[in-house]
Amino acid sequence: MKEVSVAEMLGKAVARVAAVSGGIAVLVWVTWVMLDLKHLQSGFTLP
């Protein structure tokens, strides 16, 4: 096994958290837009 530095471990953890939160944010935004379209029928809006 090769040595893994603390910085590298932290970097990977931060990257994973950022990717997961980004994915969740996109899902929430798409859901928001779909609900908005269903209720308003006025095109895409930013929350």
Sequence and secondary structure as in RCSB ss.txt:
>XXXX:A:sequence
MKEVSVAEMLGKAVARVAAVSGGIAVLVWVTWVMLDLKHLQSGFTLP
>XXXX:A:secstr
     HHHHHHHHHHHHHHHHHHHHHHHHHHHHHHHHHHH S     
